[in-house]
């Protein structure tokens, strides 16, 4: 025994040593290479990111992930469907335990709040409709809870199409986060935009990228029923799950790349030193870098030895990455960082950038460094040329120091010389006074030897005569045409004096004589020319010949042509009208014929171009007369009630508005002014005046007139129409030429008249009156009229009062009463067998013959009236308002009540197990086919009814515990796996030779087969290697119980649990469901659960029957609808199996090593 223990200890030690050695071997064998640029799995620009995808079927496996969102969430890059965007698919769930729809068995009424876009909106949808599901609400909540505001701004809305299985159509939804689409026929999963007629045409997600967690929801509905949706089972297939079950949410979304510049396998810098590179298609992911202009700039020197920094804020990180790794340095006032500062030999084959991270918003901003380049420049002078700064080196992208090229004295550069210089490579040659300069930024090395300069010739003598000299009274100016561009500026010599550059000789006397010589100064390739001379005199002073006109006059209405000027003078605008007052007008003195010998320069108003002298001459203008004339001689009128109209006038002259003033003539002949035009009888006059304006004088005129009294007359004679009592009174009508008509009434022609309008019947009189005034005479007229009495009348407007029995009293017929104001009286009579009528107390409602009599009494102005009508109430044919119906139910559930209703009578329900058998009121309970009959008895008022329908109480699906956590040895038959009572394998001869979990078919047969179905069950069995110790599933001992309402009840009493490895687990039992209500009789369910140390789980369900106390008649409740649920037994997680497998492998390895050592020892 000791030897065996020692052997075990040695084997264990040897295994540990081998394991450590194997762990170290990869590090010892890793080759060391010179650094290279990182490949696109370590560093990827935007366009390279868009090439990654999750489609392994396109012949090019190219996966990668990025970090985005809370908890360093990783996303697979599914691909790119539009420019500047990535479609991302989560590598792990963002939410767990999510129900697709709790109300799994109820259709939903369509609502626009779902924001589902249909070609035509439906009335309702199935419960497995993605657009209406709570999953979308959860995804919208995740948008704000899982991502920062800046991250949300980068998430684009995506429009996707999904099928609606109830309405056999498709619809679209537009969200940031959404679920993938897939089909269970080919287990294909896609994300991104799709098209209505091919829903699975997005970006393919290979099952390798579905994650390692449990199944997750996709948005596709199950086509075979309304209560299931499709789920993706990682590394397996797309299958279906009930929408009332919980699964994970693994969404997708489209990321806007417009602000992304690159992504790196190096995570965001947070400290100095080495940065580990992530495995972007393994456990790690890319970290995105976003563009910014707030980090300054970084320039890598030409020799890759340093990085120059400009405007970099303190705290910013300088990051360097190559194929060997990544390094960081935090910047604090540095303007340059050497490769040695970063523990590198050189920045060659490195990606270099500046970055900073906004940790609150999880955004890393970066600016890529640029690289410095250098070009060599060498300019060599030719003969007769000198060069300055001709040899120099310059960083690529930078300007050179200006290179100066000068020409030796009396030499020049021929035309086209500068343009003909070849090989400048981006530099520019620009002419200067002494040669040219070369400047700019080279695009390549420059190496040029310049061509020699050319000797200069003499310039020609200028072409010049005295006619090229401009003369004034005090100066002479040379205005010749000279080619100064070619031969240089002109030099001048006045009156044999010193040579100079001024072409003007000034401060001279009028009429004096002078000489001038000219020559070219020389320019460019030309030397100074020979001179040429001319003689000329100055002009006389023009002021001596101008005489300005004075004392000019005119009258308003004339024009300037009417004002005479002196010889040589003309008005600028002869047609200008003259306005009152002293005004100034422009006049011209013509100098054209005088300018050959006279100089008018400097004289006020001289216009050299138009050759005249302009002056403003004063003209005094006086006003013209105004005239007012009345067009009508006589303006008398007879009183007409209107104000006197203004007489028609004609005004010539002043532009002022004429003023009308009215005056009344008094008895003494004097006049009194009125405020307005008169309109009453009297004698008057009108005075019309016009005020003076700027150009015309004032004036006035007047005229007398009379307004005489008018004779009034009727324009419409008095009249009034008769009316009958009770009708609206008719209004009298009358109108006169002047005055208001007043109407009064009397019952006598010469009686007292008042304004009260009569209403009672009789003969009446109306009088129309108008009072006379000083302006018109008065009027009066009378006429008689009659108010007649009327008869009352009662009319039954209901044409036919007959009706079929309806259980209601006979309604009063519709009537129309005219005349008397008394209330109509209704009396009802029944017709007897002998034809006589018997008066009833109220309206009839049963079958029979009747009549109604309606009367109205007389009042003061109307007579009495009555009428009657016979009618019949006949027997009714009864009929079903709601046909008999009853819904089948499952055994053990509450019985469904039959429904039916008749037009008349009470419906009674009875039951039988045969259609023509004996019916009674006892409701059947066992499974089978039954009949229910609905009956209504006949009577005198209506007929009877009967109706029968068939229904079924179907067998129930039994409640059973699905065995789980079952294991068996590899290569054994299924018969070795024992099942609980009631379960039997469909094929227990099946041999399983492949390790792992297998789903196998079994049949569960309940004890009561009359009322319960036998069902096929899927049971998972894990096949393991023979050496792996199997964990037994714990068992729970619990039995069904019967208790009484009001009793105390402990659900854990008499319940125990035992496990083969762990022993007694009774204290660990949990009640995971308990529907027992001790206040109410019924059948209830309790479910227990226990978990062993290896996480193997067992559950047990029992039925608890709560009975009424003795004497109670309440019906016992049936099990709840949700009680027929599947009970799941869970095994421990995959970690235990992995550890067992690893132990087995190491054990085998140990045995091999020990055996090998024993053999060696034996040989020795």
KETI-681392 format. One record per residue (C-alpha): x, y, z. Coordinates in steps of 0.2 Angstrom, whole numbers, plus 5000, padded with zeros to 4 digits. Layout:
// residues N
XYZ
...
//
This chain:
// residues 1164
500050005000
501450125004
502350084988
500650124979
500550294988
502350334984
502050294966
500550414966
501550554974
502950534961
501650534946
500850694953
502550784955
503050724937
501350784930
501550954938
503350974931
502750924914
501351044914
502451184919
503751144906
502351134892
501751304898
503451384896
503951304880
502951434868
503951574876
505651494874
505251454856
504551624851
505751694837
506351884838
506151984822
506652164818
505152284820
503952304805
502452404802
500952334811
499752234800
497852274798
497452154812
498452274824
498152444816
496852484803
496352644795
494452674791
494452584774
495352434781
494052424795
492652414782
493452254774
493252144790
491752034791
490951884799
490551784783
491751634783
490851564767
491551694755
493251604754
494151734765
494051724784
494351894790
493551934807
493852074819
493052154834
492952334841
492552404859
491052514860
489852554874
489752504893
490752374902
492052374887
490752284876
491452194861
490652194844
491052084829
491252184813
489852104802
490352214787
489952374779
488452414768
488652604766
490152724764
490852774781
489952644792
490152474800
488752354805
489252284822
488552124831
488752104849
489951964855
488951944871
487151984878
486752164883
485252094892
484751924900
483051844904
482051934892
480251884887
479751904869
477951924874
477151884891
475451884884
475851734873
474051684868
473251854864
473351934847
473752124847
472652264840
473852364828
474452524835
475352674826
476352694842
477452544837
478152644822
477952494810
477852544792
476652434782
476052454764
474352444772
474052444791
473352284798
471952264811
472952154822
474552044823
475051884832
475951894849
477651844841
477652004831
479352084833
478852264830
477552254844
478652164856
479352224873
481052174866
481052334856
480652434872
482152354881
483252394866
482752574866
483052584885
484852504881
485152644869
485152774883
485752664898
487152574889
487952704878
488452884882
487653034873
489253044861
489152864858
487252874854
487653014841
488752884832
487452754831
486452774815
484552734813
484352564803
482852524793
482552334793
481152224786
480252084796
478851964791
477151964799
476551784798
474751834803
474451954788
475651864776
476652024773
478152114778
478452284788
479852394792
480552464808
481852604811
482952594827
484752614832
484852444841
483952294833
483952104833
484651994819
483651904806
483751714803
482851554797
482751384805
482751294788
484651334785
485151414802
485751574793
485951734803
486051904795
486152084801
486052254793
484852314780
483852194770
482452194756
480552154758
480552014746
482251934752
482251964771
483851854775
484951954763
485952064775
487752034781
488051854786
488551804804
489351634804
488951524819
490751544825
490251724830
488651684839
489551684856
489751554870
488251604881
486451524880
485251544866
484751724861
483151794853
483151844834
481751944827
481051814815
479251744820
479051554820
477951514805
477051364812
476151444827
475851624834
476651594851
478451554846
479851654839
481651594833
483151594844
484951564839
485851424849
487751464849
488851344839
487251244834
485751304824
484251424823
482751344832
481151404840
480651444857
479051494866
478851684867
478451674885
480151594889
481651694893
483251714882
484651834879
484651994869
486152004857
485852154846
486652244831
486852424825
487652534812
489152634817
489452804809
491352804804
491452984798
492353044814
493452884815
495252904808
495952724813
495852584825
497252504835
497452344845
498252444858
496952504871
496852684875
498352754884
498152794903
499952774909
501752784902
502652624896
502152474886
500452444879
499952264877
499152234859
497452154859
497051994849
495652084839
494851914833
495151824849
494951884867
495252064863
494652204851
495152354842
494952524851
494352664839
495252834838
494152984834
494853134825
495153304833
496053464830
496453504848
497953394851
499253504841
500453414829
501853284829
503153274815
504353124814
506053184809
506853134793
508153014801
506752934812
507652984828
506453104836
504653174835
504453364835
502853424845
501953584842
500453644852
500253484862
499253504878
500053434894
499353264899
499253204880
499953034877
501253004862
500852834856
502052724845
501552554838
502552434827
502452244824
503252214841
502052314852
501552484858
502352614869
501652774877
502352934884
501353074893
501853244887
502253384899
502953534891
504053434879
504353504861
505253344855
505353164860
506753054855
506652864850
507752834865
506452924877
505252784871
506452644874
506652624855
508152634843
507152724830
505452774824
505652684808
504152564803
503152644817
501352714818
501452874828
500052974835
499453094849
497953044859
496853084874
495352994881
493753064888
493352934900
491652994904
491052974886
492252834882
492952924867
494852914863
495353064852
496953054841
498053144828
499253044817
501053114816
501753164799
503453114793
504853234788
505753214771
507353304763
507853364746
509653424740
509753584729
511253634719
511253784707
512953824698
513253994689
513754004670
514954144663
514554324668
513354264682
513554264701
512554144712
512154164731
511454014742
511653894727
511953744737
510853684751
509753544759
507953564764
506653454773
505353394761
503753504761
504853654767
505353804757
507253834752
508153994757
508054104741
509454074729
509954244721
510754254703
511454414697
512054474680
513754554678
513754744672
513354774653
512754594651
510954534651
509854374650
509054354633
507154334632
506454164638
508054134648
507154104664
505754004657
506953894648
507753834665
507453654666
507453534681
506853654695
505753514702
504453624710
505553784712
505053944704
506254074695
505654254697
506554404688
507354544698
508154704693
509954624693
509454454687
508254324695
507954224711
507454044714
506254004728
504853884733
504653704739
505553574730
504753404725
506353314721
508253344721
508853494710
510553504701
510653634687
512153724679
511553894672
511853954654
513054114652
512454294650
512354394634
513254574630
512054724630
511754844614
511455034614
509655094614
508955194598
508755384598
506955434603
505655484590
505255664596
504655834588
503956004595
502155934592
502455804606
502555954619
500956004628
500856194631
499956304644
500156484649
501356434663
502156264659
502756144645
502555954646
503355824635
501955694630
502855594616
502655414614
504255324620
504655134622
505155144640
504754964643
506054904631
507355044632
507155124649
506555284656
506755454646
507955584653
507555774649
508655934647
507756104648
508556264641
510256174640
510256134659
510555984669
509855814663
508455744674
506855634673
505555774674
504555794658
503755964664
504456144664
503356254675
503156434683
503456514666
502756674659
501356674646
502056674628
503856644633
505056534621
506056374627
507156224621
507056034627
508155884623
507755694626
508655524627
508355344633
509155304649
509455124645
508654964652
508854774652
509954734638
510054914631
511255054635
510955244635
510355314618
510955474608
509855644612
508655744601
508155934603
506556044600
506056234603
504256294608
503256444617
501956454631
500056504628
499256674632
498056684648
496156644643
495356754657
495656914646
494256854633
492856804646
491356934649
490056864661
488156924659
487157014673
485457084678
484456944670
482456934673
480956824668
479056784673
478456614680
477856504666
479256554654
480856454650
482656494649
482656524631
481556674634
483056754644
484356834631
486256814634
487856894627
488756834612
489756674615
488656624630
487256484629
486056404642
486556224647
484656184647
483556304637
481956214641
482056234660
480456314666
480656474677
480056474695
479656624706
481156704715
482956734711
483756574704
485456524697
485556424680
487156344671
487756434656
489256394645
490556514636
491356424621
493256414621
493456294606
494056424593
495156514606
496156364614
497556364600
498256524607
497456544624
497556444640
495956434651
496756314663
496456374681
494956484676
493356444687
492156324678
493356274663
493056104656
494556064645
493755904638
492155994632
493056154628
491956284638
491956384654
490356354664
489656484676
487956494686
486956654681
485656734692
483856764685
482456854695
480756774691
479056854697
477356764701
475856744688
473956784691
472656644697
470856634690
469256554698
467656534688
465956454693
465256344679
463356354684
462356524684
460856474696
461156344710
459356374719
458456204724
456856134733
457156054750
457755874747
458455824764
460255834758
461655964761
461956094747
463156024735
464756114731
464556214714
465656154699
467156274697
468756294686
470356354694
471856414683
473456464692
473756424710
473956234715
473156264732
471556174736
469956284733
469056324750
467156334751
466356444764
464356444767
463356594773
461556614779
460656774774
459856864789
458256974789
459257134789
460257074774
461857024783
462656854781
463156734795
464456604792
463956414793
464956274799
464456164784
463456174768
461556214772
460156084769
458556174777
457456304769
458256484768
459356604758
461156584757
462856624748
464456524744
466156604744
467556504734
469356564737
471056494732
472656544742
474256594733
475656464730
477456494726
477156534708
475356614708
474456744717
472856724728
470956754722
469156724726
467256724720
465456704727
463656664722
461956684731
460556544731
458856494739
458256324747
456256324746
454956214757
454456044749
452655964747
452755794756
451855644747
451655454750
452855354740
452055184746
450155184751
449655114768
449254924767
449054774779
448554594776
447254494787
447854344797
447054194807
447154184825
448754114832
449754154817
451154294817
450454464815
450654544798
451654714798
450854864790
451854944776
451855134770
453255254766
453355444762
454555554752
455055644769
454955594787
454755434797
453055334797
452255284814
450955154815
449555144828
448055024830
446255044836
444654934836
443655074829
444055184814
443855344824
444355274841
445955294851
447455234842
448955154851
450555064847
449954894854
449754764840
448054674842
448054474844
446254424847
445054384833
443954534826
443954684815
445454814818
446054974811
447855034808
448455224805
450055284797
450655464802
452055584797
452155754806
452455914796
454056024798
454756194791
455556094777
454055984771
452155954774
451355814785
450355654780
449055534788
448155374781
446955234789
446455064783
445554914791
446054724793
445354564801
446054424813
445054264810
444654114821
445353944817
444753754819
445753624829
446253464821
447053304827
447953184814
448753014818
450253014807
450752834810
450052744795
449952564802
449952524821
449952334819
451352244826
452052074831
452152034849
453852104856
453552104875
453352294876
451752404879
451052474863
451852644860
450752794858
450552834839
451352994832
450053134830
449953314824
448853434834
448353604827
447153734835
446753714853
448153734866
447453594877
448453424880
447953274869
447153134878
447452944874
446252804878
446452624874
445152494870
445152304867
443952224854
442852084861
442251934852
440552014848
441352164840
441152284855
442652374864
443152374882
444152514889
445852474896
446852554910
448452564900
449152524883
449052344878
450552224876
449952044873
449151974858
447452034853
446352174843
446352354849
445952534845
446552704852
445552864853
446453034854
445453194858
445853374862
444753504871
444253674864
445053834870
444554014869
444954034851
444953854844
443653714843
443753534850
444353384839
444653194840
445153044830
445352854832
446352704825
446152514826
447752394827
448152214830
449552134841
449951954833
450951804840
452851814837
453951674829
455351654842
457151644835
458951624841
459851794844
461451694848
461551514842
462051384854
463951364856
465151284868
467051284868
467951114871
469051104886
470450994893
470150874906
470550944924
470251124918
468651224923
467151174912
466651304899
464851374900
463751354884
463051514877
461451544868
460051674869
458251684861
457251834856
455951784869
455951674884
457351594896
458551474889
458851304898
460451194895
460551004897
461850874893
461950694886
463350574880
462250534865
461450654853
459750564855
459950504872
459350564889
459750744893
459950824911
460750974919
462350884926
463950954918
465150804912
466950804919
467850654911
468650654894
467550614879
466250674866
464650754873
463050844868
462251004875
460451054871
459751234873
457751244875
456451384876
454651344880
453151404869
451651514875
450251624869
451351764863
452851674855
453351504849
454651384857
456451334852
457751194853
459551174847
460951044850
462851044847
464250924851
465850964861
467350874867
468350864884
470050824877
471350724886
472550834896
474450844894
475150764910
476250854922
477950774922
479750804928
480950794913
482450704918
484050814916
485850794921
485850614914
487550544910
488150384902
489850304897
490450314879
490050164868
488650094879
486850064874
485450184880
484750054891
486050084904
485250254907
483850214919
482350334918
481050374931
479350284932
478250324917
479750354905
480350234892
481650264878
481050254861
482550154856
483550094871
484749994860
485550154853
487450154856
488250324858
490050334853
490350524853
490650614869
489550774873
487750814875
486450724865
484550754864
483650584863
481750534862
480750454876
478950414879
478050474895
476450374899
475350434914
474450314925
472750384920
472750354901
470850384900
471050574904
472850604900
473950594884
475550494882
476850624876
478550614867
479950694877
481650764872
482950714886
484750774886
486050644890
487850684892
489050554885
490750554894
492350444894
492250294905
493550364917
492550524921
491650504937
489750544935
488850654946
487150584952
485650694952
484850724969
483050664972
481650744981
480350644991
478650734991
476850664989
475150744984
474150814999
472350845003
471950985016
470351085022
469951265020
470651365035
471951235040
473751285043
474851225029
476751205029
477351165011
479051095017
478250975029
478550785025
479750845011
481550775010
482950764997
484450654996
486050654984
487150504981
488750604983
488150744995
486950645006
485450725015
485050895006
483350925014
483851085022
484351155004
482551124997
481751284990
479951314985
480051394967
478151394964
476651384976
474951424971
474051364986
472651474993
472051405010
470451525010
469751444994
469351264989
470251204973
471751114966
473451194967
475251164962
476851164972
478551144964
480151104974
481951124969
483651064976
485451094969
486950974974
488751034976
489151004957
487651114952
486550964947
484751024949
483150924953
481350984954
479750894960
477950954957
476450894969
474650934968
473751004984
471850984985
471051114996
469251045001
467751145008
467251125026
465851005028
464151075021
464951195009
464351184991
465751294982
466451214967
468251154968
469451264957
470351174943
472251194940
472851354933
473251364915
475051394918
475251234929
475551114915
477251174913
478851074910
479951044925
481851064921
483250974930
484851064927
486650984927
488151074933
489051194921
490351144908
491751194919
491551034930
491650924914
493151024908
494050994924
493650814924
494250794906
495850894910
496150774926
495850624915
497150684902
498450724915
498150554923
498450464907
499950564904
500650524921
500350334919
501250344902
502750434910
502850314925
502650164914
504050224903
505150254919
504850074925
505350004908
506950104909
507350044926
507049864921
508249884907
509549954919
//
